[in-house]
Amino acid sequence: MLRSGNLRVIFTLIIYSIVLFAMKTPAQSESANVSADWRTFAEQTDYRKTPRYAETVAYAQKLDEASDLIQYQSFGASGEGRDLPLLIASNDKTFTVAAARKKGKAIILIQACIHAGESDGKDAGLALFRDIAITKTRADLLKDVVILFVPIYNVDGHENFNAYNRINQNGPDEMGFRATSSNLNLNRDYMKTDAPETRAFLKLWNDWKPDFFIDCHVTDGADFQYNLTYEFAHHSEISPFVKDWMNEHFEKNTAEKVEREGNLITHYLQFDGREVAKGIETFIPTPRFATGYTPLRNRVGLLIETHSLKSYKSRVRGTYDILRYTIEEINLHKASLFEANRRADAETVERGKVYDANRQFPLRQEITGKSAPFNFKGIEYRLEDSEISGAKRIIYGTKPLDITIPKFDEAKITASVATPLYYIVPPQWTDAIEVLQAHGVQFRRLTKPLTVEVESYRFTDVKFAAASFENRVTLNYKANTIKETREFPVNSVVVPLAQETANVAIHLLEPNSPDSFVYWGFFNAIFEQKEYGEGYVLEKLAREMLAKDAALRKEFEERLKDEKFAKSPFARLSFFYERSPYFANQRIGIYPVGRITTKLDEKIFK
């Protein structure tokens, strides 16, 4: 039998342990006043499971039927024919973009399950909509906004459902698959738009023109204490007006409120192959990513990345908190968000009205070697040699490790271009033109042939990828600027850059963009040789060329010093063919799209 003094000591130790545990694992927010019949599937299973597609749609439709604050729609269909679900929340039946604009509502678009195994945003969003419409504990979030919520974007991948889709992820028990039924990663498809889901998303975007976009994900790569990380564009890829709004309102206000709910939050953590102590690097998404695309549309793309090793409940509730407080901040500061977006759009349109050869538009960036100290909340670890991989093996422990490490967050522009007044695309390049249309890029068609001086590109050092990437054979090349007079036929597409979607057009039509049409293989045919010369004909042609051109003879003699060239009859004959007018007439490697830097007469469209 224990004495009372011993009991007091044991009791004190227990309380002390509980307090210590609570300090290390703060309590997150919970939804209040939820009846049993309105608990989400995740809540019913204590966050062990996430609902399937049919269960998710049923819950969404149930919200619609129970509340006049919610409307359920489909915004398109997947490759396998499933409806793409959309929930709209509004406090006064503002379920169209016209009504939202008339009433001065901010439009927020939230997307979940683009990677269908990353279901945190789906379950967080369903709970938040329930708390808005049913328990009314979050009804105030609809004061000045309309919320569009896509609970499952990759619906076909979502139904590729089993326990073995996410090896790095701690729950739920089963989940969907990263790619679509066509094995496309939708978060690499925003520019080339190969998937029907992407085309549907762009139509939704162009119809509603959201003021703010949120993309919900789960991250892996390392262990650390944070249950939530986030990122948004903050270098030269986004308008400074939009970036400044996020610095003022998200960084200073929202992130702090999310932490007060029991979350540990920081910017997205990318180690890029480094050992932890050697630092982290900012990730700059190119336009193929959701949060790299929306900056081209002059809008915030807020990336939420919960930590895959944390419990599913911690991740879902953390996503809930960041959604809640972001929407709250937009309600409070709607006017300044509108102004930032308006100024960004106006700046884009004005830039397209005047050609300035000295004004450069950034196409590519990379992180420099300059760093700043970062107080990193990690987990203890050690490195040891692995007899399995032959490399260093990282082994994480359980104790927190608070250390100062380098953070690399300075970017430099590595490719840029002086933007023209117009691009002109010959009408036969229908795939490219259809993608421009899908993005909402405005253009006009020639009603008569047009002869005009254009800038364009000749490609050299062309190398096709050894394997396909996202169902396309991509390529690397050197784009050399040329200037020439061309004749463009009737129905050629003229894209003026004095429009809000100009940034998208530039990234698609400038070959040095990381997600250009040329990179993604839309113009691969221009690199194919269709005519050739027979050897007996080229022998005669070569002798005639050498007799007339001493410089050519000298160049040929220099090439003969290359043993591989000298031993190849094909290479030697091709040397002359490629320098003849017969080869030049095929225009191999010449970009068919023109850049026009002078004002066009409106008569060409009438």
C-alpha positions in Angstrom: 0.0 0.0 0.0 1.3 3.5 -1.0 1.6 6.2 1.5 -0.2 9.5 0.8 3.1 11.3 0.4 4.1 8.8 -2.3 0.8 9.2 -3.9 1.2 13.0 -4.1 4.6 12.6 -5.7 3.3 10.1 -8.3 0.3 12.3 -9.0 2.6 15.3 -9.4 4.8 13.4 -11.8 1.8 12.3 -13.8 0.5 15.9 -14.0 4.0 17.1 -14.9 4.3 14.5 -17.7 0.9 15.5 -19.1 1.8 19.2 -19.0 5.1 18.4 -20.8 3.3 16.3 -23.4 0.7 19.1 -23.9 3.5 21.6 -24.4 5.1 19.4 -27.1 1.8 18.5 -28.7 -0.6 21.5 -28.4 -4.3 20.8 -28.7 -5.6 21.7 -32.1 -9.0 23.3 -32.8 -12.1 21.0 -32.9 -15.4 21.5 -34.5 -18.1 22.3 -32.0 -21.8 21.3 -31.8 -21.6 18.6 -34.3 -24.4 16.0 -34.2 -23.7 12.4 -35.0 -25.4 12.5 -38.4 -23.2 15.4 -39.5 -19.9 14.1 -38.5 -17.6 13.6 -41.6 -16.5 10.1 -42.4 -13.0 11.0 -41.2 -14.4 12.2 -37.8 -16.6 9.1 -37.5 -13.5 6.8 -37.8 -11.4 9.0 -35.5 -9.4 10.0 -38.6 -8.3 6.5 -39.5 -10.2 6.6 -42.8 -11.1 9.0 -45.6 -14.3 8.7 -47.7 -14.5 7.3 -51.2 -15.7 9.3 -54.1 -19.4 8.3 -53.8 -19.4 9.0 -50.1 -17.8 12.4 -50.6 -20.3 13.4 -53.2 -23.2 12.1 -51.1 -22.0 14.2 -48.1 -21.6 17.2 -50.5 -25.1 16.8 -51.8 -26.4 16.3 -48.3 -25.0 19.7 -47.4 -26.7 21.2 -50.5 -30.1 19.7 -49.5 -29.9 20.8 -45.9 -28.8 24.4 -46.3 -29.5 27.3 -48.5 -25.9 28.4 -47.9 -24.5 25.6 -50.0 -24.9 24.6 -53.7 -23.5 21.4 -55.2 -22.5 21.3 -58.9 -20.3 19.4 -61.3 -17.8 21.5 -63.2 -16.8 18.8 -65.7 -16.0 15.2 -66.2 -12.9 13.0 -65.7 -11.2 10.8 -68.3 -13.3 7.8 -67.0 -16.5 10.0 -67.0 -16.9 10.8 -63.3 -18.3 14.2 -62.4 -15.9 16.7 -61.0 -17.6 17.8 -57.8 -17.8 21.5 -56.8 -19.4 23.0 -53.6 -20.2 26.7 -53.5 -20.8 28.5 -50.2 -22.5 31.9 -50.0 -24.6 33.5 -47.4 -27.2 35.1 -49.7 -27.5 32.6 -52.6 -24.7 34.3 -54.5 -24.0 31.2 -56.6 -23.0 32.9 -59.9 -20.0 35.0 -60.7 -22.2 37.8 -61.9 -24.0 38.0 -58.6 -20.8 37.7 -56.7 -19.2 40.6 -58.5 -22.4 42.7 -58.2 -22.4 42.3 -54.5 -18.7 42.9 -54.1 -17.9 39.4 -52.9 -14.3 38.0 -52.9 -14.2 34.7 -54.7 -12.0 32.0 -53.1 -11.2 28.7 -54.9 -10.0 25.8 -52.8 -8.7 22.7 -54.5 -8.1 19.3 -52.8 -7.0 15.9 -53.9 -5.1 17.0 -57.1 -2.9 14.2 -55.8 -5.7 11.9 -54.7 -3.7 10.2 -52.0 -3.2 13.6 -50.3 -6.8 13.8 -48.9 -6.3 16.2 -46.0 -7.8 19.1 -47.8 -10.9 17.1 -48.8 -11.8 16.2 -45.2 -10.8 19.6 -43.8 -13.0 21.3 -46.4 -16.0 19.1 -45.8 -15.8 19.8 -42.1 -15.4 23.6 -42.7 -18.4 23.7 -45.0 -20.4 21.7 -42.4 -19.4 24.2 -39.7 -20.4 27.1 -42.0 -23.8 25.7 -43.1 -25.0 23.3 -40.4 -23.6 24.1 -37.0 -23.2 27.7 -38.1 -20.1 28.0 -35.9 -18.2 29.4 -38.9 -21.1 31.1 -40.7 -19.3 34.5 -40.3 -16.8 33.3 -42.9 -19.3 34.0 -45.6 -19.7 37.7 -44.7 -17.9 39.1 -47.8 -16.8 36.0 -49.7 -18.0 33.2 -52.0 -16.1 30.0 -51.5 -15.7 27.4 -54.3 -14.5 24.1 -53.0 -13.3 21.2 -55.1 -13.1 18.3 -52.6 -11.7 15.8 -55.2 -10.0 17.1 -58.3 -8.3 13.9 -59.4 -11.5 11.8 -59.1 -10.3 8.8 -61.2 -7.0 8.6 -59.3 -9.0 8.9 -56.1 -10.8 5.6 -56.9 -7.6 3.8 -57.5 -7.9 3.3 -53.7 -5.8 1.1 -51.5 -3.4 1.0 -48.5 -0.2 1.0 -50.6 -0.4 4.3 -52.6 1.6 6.5 -50.2 4.6 4.7 -48.7 5.8 7.9 -47.0 2.5 8.9 -45.4 1.1 8.2 -42.0 -2.6 7.6 -42.7 -5.4 7.4 -43.5 -5.6 3.6 -43.8 -6.4 3.7 -47.5 -6.2 6.5 -50.0 -6.3 7.3 -53.7 -3.4 7.4 -56.2 -1.2 10.3 -57.3 -2.0 10.3 -61.0 -5.1 10.1 -63.1 -6.5 7.0 -64.9 -4.3 8.1 -67.8 -1.3 8.2 -65.5 -1.0 12.0 -65.8 0.0 14.1 -62.9 -2.5 17.0 -62.9 -0.1 19.1 -61.0 2.2 19.1 -64.0 -0.5 19.8 -66.6 -1.6 23.4 -66.0 0.1 24.7 -69.1 -0.1 21.9 -71.7 -3.6 20.9 -70.6 -3.6 17.3 -71.8 -6.1 16.1 -69.2 -9.9 16.7 -69.5 -9.7 17.6 -65.8 -7.3 20.4 -66.5 -9.5 21.8 -69.3 -12.5 21.7 -66.9 -10.4 23.5 -64.2 -9.4 26.2 -66.6 -13.0 26.7 -67.7 -14.0 27.0 -64.0 -11.2 29.5 -63.5 -12.1 31.6 -66.5 -15.8 31.6 -65.6 -15.2 32.7 -62.0 -11.8 34.5 -62.2 -11.1 33.8 -58.5 -9.5 36.5 -56.3 -7.6 33.9 -54.2 -6.6 30.3 -54.8 -5.6 27.6 -52.3 -4.1 24.2 -53.2 -4.1 21.4 -50.5 -1.2 18.9 -50.5 0.8 16.6 -48.2 4.6 16.7 -48.2 7.4 14.3 -47.3 11.1 14.2 -47.7 12.3 14.7 -44.1 11.1 14.5 -40.6 10.6 17.7 -38.5 8.3 19.1 -35.9 6.0 21.2 -38.1 2.6 19.7 -39.0 1.9 22.5 -41.5 4.1 24.1 -44.2 2.9 26.6 -46.8 4.3 28.6 -49.7 3.3 31.3 -52.2 5.2 32.9 -55.0 7.4 35.7 -53.7 10.1 36.3 -56.3 9.9 37.9 -59.8 7.3 35.3 -61.0 4.5 37.2 -59.4 3.3 40.8 -59.4 4.8 42.8 -56.4 1.3 44.0 -55.6 0.0 40.5 -54.9 3.2 39.4 -53.2 3.0 42.5 -50.9 -0.6 41.6 -49.9 0.5 38.1 -48.8 3.5 39.4 -46.9 1.2 41.9 -45.0 -1.8 39.7 -44.4 -0.8 36.1 -44.5 2.7 36.3 -43.0 1.9 38.8 -40.3 -1.7 37.8 -39.4 -2.9 34.5 -40.7 0.1 32.3 -39.9 0.2 33.5 -36.3 -3.5 32.8 -35.8 -3.0 29.3 -37.2 -0.2 28.6 -34.8 -2.3 29.8 -31.8 -4.7 26.9 -32.6 -2.0 24.4 -31.7 -0.2 24.0 -35.0 3.5 24.4 -35.8 3.8 26.2 -39.1 6.5 27.4 -41.4 7.4 27.9 -45.1 7.6 24.9 -47.3 10.8 22.9 -46.5 12.8 21.5 -49.4 16.2 20.0 -48.6 17.0 19.2 -52.3 19.2 16.3 -51.4 21.1 18.1 -48.6 21.8 16.7 -45.2 19.6 18.6 -42.7 22.3 20.7 -41.2 23.4 22.0 -44.6 20.1 23.9 -45.1 16.9 24.2 -46.9 16.0 25.7 -50.3 12.9 27.6 -51.5 11.0 25.8 -54.2 10.0 28.0 -57.1 7.2 26.2 -59.0 7.1 26.7 -62.8 3.7 27.3 -64.4 3.1 23.6 -64.9 2.2 23.5 -61.1 -1.0 25.0 -59.7 0.7 27.5 -57.5 3.1 28.4 -60.4 0.2 28.9 -62.8 -2.0 31.2 -60.7 0.8 33.9 -60.4 0.6 34.1 -64.3 -3.0 35.0 -63.8 -2.0 37.7 -61.2 -3.5 35.8 -58.3 -2.3 34.3 -55.1 -1.7 30.6 -55.2 -1.4 29.5 -51.6 0.2 26.1 -51.3 -0.7 24.1 -48.1 1.7 21.1 -47.5 0.9 19.2 -44.3 3.6 16.9 -43.0 3.1 13.3 -44.1 4.6 11.7 -40.9 2.2 13.5 -38.6 -1.1 11.9 -37.7 -4.0 12.2 -40.1 -6.0 14.1 -37.5 -3.2 16.6 -37.0 -2.9 17.2 -40.7 -6.7 17.6 -41.4 -7.2 19.9 -38.4 -4.2 21.9 -39.4 -5.5 22.3 -42.9 -8.9 23.3 -41.4 -7.2 26.0 -39.4 -5.3 27.5 -42.3 -8.4 27.5 -44.5 -10.5 29.1 -41.8 -8.0 31.9 -40.9 -7.1 32.6 -44.5 -10.8 33.1 -45.4 -11.2 35.2 -42.3 -8.3 37.5 -43.3 -9.8 37.9 -46.8 -13.1 38.9 -45.3 -11.3 41.5 -43.2 -9.2 42.9 -46.0 -11.2 42.3 -49.1 -10.7 45.8 -50.4 -6.9 45.7 -50.4 -6.9 42.3 -52.0 -9.2 43.6 -54.8 -6.8 46.5 -55.2 -3.7 44.3 -55.4 -5.3 42.1 -58.0 -6.6 45.1 -60.0 -3.2 46.8 -60.1 -1.5 43.5 -61.1 -4.0 43.1 -64.0 -3.7 46.7 -65.1 0.1 46.5 -65.1 0.0 43.4 -67.3 -2.4 45.1 -69.8 -0.4 48.3 -69.9 2.9 46.5 -70.5 1.4 45.0 -73.7 0.5 48.3 -75.2 4.1 49.5 -75.9 7.1 47.6 -77.1 10.3 48.2 -75.1 13.3 46.2 -76.2 15.0 47.0 -72.8 12.2 45.8 -70.6 12.7 42.2 -69.7 10.0 39.6 -68.7 11.4 36.9 -66.5 11.0 33.3 -67.8 13.3 31.3 -65.6 14.7 31.7 -62.1 17.0 29.7 -59.8 18.0 29.9 -56.2 21.4 31.4 -55.6 24.0 30.3 -53.1 23.3 33.1 -50.7 21.6 32.1 -47.5 20.3 33.5 -44.2 20.1 31.8 -40.8 16.9 29.8 -40.2 15.7 28.5 -36.8 14.7 25.0 -37.8 12.5 22.8 -35.6 13.6 19.4 -36.6 13.8 15.9 -35.1 17.0 14.3 -33.8 18.8 12.1 -36.4 22.0 10.4 -37.2 23.7 9.3 -40.4 25.3 5.9 -41.0 26.6 3.9 -43.9 23.9 1.6 -45.5 24.8 -1.9 -46.7 21.5 -1.8 -48.6 21.8 1.3 -50.7 25.5 1.8 -50.4 24.8 5.5 -49.5 24.4 7.3 -46.2 21.3 6.3 -44.3 19.4 8.8 -42.3 17.8 7.5 -39.1 15.4 9.8 -37.2 14.7 9.6 -33.5 11.9 11.0 -31.5 13.3 14.0 -29.7 12.9 17.6 -31.0 16.0 19.1 -32.4 16.1 22.9 -32.6 19.0 24.1 -34.7 20.0 27.0 -36.8 20.6 26.0 -40.5 21.1 28.0 -43.7 18.0 28.9 -45.7 18.5 29.6 -49.4 15.7 32.0 -50.5 17.4 34.4 -52.9 16.4 34.0 -56.6 18.1 35.2 -59.7 16.6 35.4 -63.2 18.3 33.1 -65.6 16.2 33.6 -68.7 14.1 36.6 -69.8 12.7 38.2 -72.9 11.6 41.6 -74.2 7.9 40.9 -74.9 6.4 41.8 -78.3 3.2 43.5 -79.0 1.7 40.4 -80.6 2.5 36.8 -81.4 1.3 35.3 -84.6 0.6 31.6 -85.0 -0.1 29.9 -88.4 -3.5 28.3 -88.4 -2.3 24.7 -89.0 -0.9 24.5 -85.4 -4.3 23.7 -84.1 -3.2 21.9 -80.9 -1.3 25.0 -79.7 -4.2 27.3 -80.6 -6.7 25.1 -78.7 -4.5 25.3 -75.6 -4.4 29.1 -75.9 -8.2 29.0 -76.1 -8.5 26.8 -73.0 -6.5 29.3 -71.0 -8.8 32.1 -72.0 -6.1 33.8 -74.1 -7.8 36.3 -76.4 -6.8 36.3 -80.1 -8.0 37.3 -83.5 -7.7 35.7 -86.9 -6.5 37.2 -90.1 -9.1 37.6 -92.8 -6.5 38.0 -95.5 -2.9 37.0 -95.9 -0.4 39.1 -94.1 3.2 39.8 -95.0 5.1 41.2 -92.0 8.5 41.4 -90.5 8.7 39.2 -87.4 11.3 38.1 -84.8 11.5 34.4 -84.3 13.9 31.6 -83.4 16.2 29.1 -85.1 16.8 26.0 -82.9 20.2 24.3 -82.6 21.7 21.7 -80.3 18.3 20.0 -80.2 18.1 16.9 -77.9 15.0 14.9 -77.4 14.4 13.3 -74.0 15.3 9.6 -73.8 11.9 8.8 -72.2 8.5 10.4 -72.1 7.5 12.8 -69.3 3.8 13.3 -68.6 3.0 11.5 -71.8 5.2 13.8 -73.9 8.6 13.7 -75.4 10.2 16.9 -74.2 13.3 18.4 -75.6 16.2 20.8 -74.9 17.6 23.2 -77.4 19.3 26.5 -77.9 16.9 29.2 -79.3 18.7 31.7 -81.5 16.9 34.9 -82.4 16.3 35.6 -86.1 14.5 38.4 -87.9 12.8 37.9 -91.2 9.8 38.8 -93.4 7.1 36.1 -93.5 3.8 35.6 -95.1 1.0 34.3 -92.8 -2.1 32.8 -94.4 -5.7 33.6 -93.7 -6.9 32.4 -90.3 -3.5 32.8 -88.7 -4.0 33.6 -85.0 -2.8 37.0 -83.7 -2.4 37.2 -80.0 -2.2 40.8 -78.6 -0.4 41.1 -75.3 -2.4 44.0 -74.0 -4.6 41.5 -72.1 -4.9 40.1 -68.6 -3.8 36.6 -69.8 -0.7 37.9 -71.5 1.7 36.2 -69.0 0.2 32.8 -69.9 0.6 33.5 -73.6 4.2 34.6 -73.1 5.2 31.4 -71.2 3.5 29.2 -73.8 4.9 30.9 -76.9 8.4 31.8 -75.7 10.6 28.8 -76.3 12.9 29.6 -73.3 10.1 29.3 -70.9 10.3 26.1 -68.8 6.7 25.2 -69.9 6.6 26.4 -73.4 4.9 24.7 -76.3 8.3 23.9 -77.8 9.5 22.3 -74.6 6.3 20.1 -74.3 6.6 18.9 -77.9 3.8 20.8 -79.6 6.2 21.7 -82.5 8.3 18.6 -82.7 7.5 18.2 -86.4 9.6 21.2 -87.3 12.7 19.2 -86.4 12.0 16.4 -88.8 13.8 16.3 -92.2 11.4 15.2 -94.9 13.6 15.5 -98.1 17.1 14.2 -98.5 19.8 13.9 -101.2 21.0 10.7 -102.9 24.8 10.2 -102.6 25.5 10.4 -106.4 23.7 13.8 -106.5 25.4 15.2 -103.4 28.8 14.2 -104.7 28.3 16.5 -107.7 26.7 19.2 -105.6 29.7 19.2 -103.2 32.3 19.6 -105.9 30.4 22.5 -107.3 30.1 24.2 -103.9 33.8 23.7 -103.1 34.8 25.1 -106.4 32.8 28.3 -105.8 33.5 28.9 -102.1 37.0 28.9 -100.6 35.7 29.5 -97.1 33.5 26.5 -97.4 36.5 24.4 -98.5 38.5 25.6 -95.5 35.6 24.7 -93.2 35.3 21.2 -94.7 39.0 20.6 -94.3 38.8 21.6 -90.6 36.0 19.2 -90.1 38.0 16.4 -91.7 40.4 16.6 -88.7 37.5 15.0 -86.7 38.2 11.3 -87.2 34.5 10.3 -86.6 33.4 12.9 -89.2 36.1 11.9 -91.6 35.1 8.2 -91.5 31.4 8.8 -92.1 30.4 9.2 -95.8 26.9 10.2 -94.6 28.2 12.9 -92.4 30.5 14.2 -95.1 27.8 14.4 -97.7 25.3 15.9 -95.2 27.8 18.7 -94.5 27.2 20.0 -98.0 23.5 19.2 -98.2 22.9 21.1 -94.9 24.6 24.2 -96.4 22.7 24.1 -99.7 19.5 25.9 -100.6 17.8 22.5 -100.9 18.1 22.0 -97.1 17.4 25.6 -96.2 14.1 25.5 -98.1 12.8 22.8 -95.6 13.2 25.4 -92.8 14.2 22.6 -90.3 14.4 24.0 -86.8 12.7 27.3 -87.6 10.0 28.3 -85.2 6.7 28.9 -87.1 5.5 31.4 -84.4 6.3 35.1 -85.1 6.9 38.0 -82.6 5.5 41.3 -83.9 6.9 44.4 -82.3 5.1 47.1 -84.4 1.5 48.1 -84.3 -0.8 46.2 -86.7 -3.5 47.9 -88.8 -7.0 46.8 -87.8 -7.8 46.3 -91.5 -6.1 42.9 -91.4 -9.0 41.6 -89.2 -11.8 43.0 -91.3 
